[in-house]
């Protein structure tokens, strides 16, 4: 991560912003101590469209309607196997 003093950052602000947007870490220090880190703002999430909902409806996994064993019975069987 590149480190710059406040004075250096002030003189090169546009360049530092561009470098940060490209993914380079930019840290600003005051009196040798880190005070600010530049990082790009994430792109907003696109709203869910009707096409997205249709795709989900078409590709949804169907749950297993009849489990081979009920959860309580499974836990009892596992417990009893460990006891033997």
Secondary structure as GFF3:
##gff-version 3
##sequence-region A 1 84
A	DSSP	beta_strand	2	5	.	.	.	ID=ss1
A	DSSP	alpha_helix	6	11	.	.	.	ID=ss2
A	DSSP	alpha_helix	13	21	.	.	.	ID=ss3
A	DSSP	beta_strand	26	30	.	.	.	ID=ss4
A	DSSP	beta_strand	33	38	.	.	.	ID=ss5
A	DSSP	alpha_helix	50	59	.	.	.	ID=ss6
A	DSSP	alpha_helix	71	83	.	.	.	ID=ss7
###
